[in-house]
Amino acid sequence: MARLARRTGFAIAVVAAVFALFALVFAATGEAPAAMVFSARGIKPGALPEGVSILQWGRGYVVVTSERSDYVRALYGRGAILVLPLRKSGCLALRPAAST
């Protein structure tokens, strides 16, 4: 039982480290077509930084986009606890276009 608990704890730590790395790199670069924002206080549309547009509103998260290069840092400044990069058209958008 203790072995299972250790392995589970390790797996959770690895996943948390990957998300933290994504968030850190994204905060530094801000390069993604969209961002998924999580906030402990809840996010109000009027509290979003200027120039940030809402793409999807969910329970506990918001998907936003912006042309601003500093919008990720601005979201953290407005109280976001985690901002992750998100592709608007999903993972398949990473595949190159087929040439005909």
Summary of the structure (lengths in Angstrom):
residues: 100
radius of gyration: 16.3
end to end distance: 56.0
largest distance: 56.2
contacts: 225
relative contact order: 0.20
helix: 42%
strand: 26%
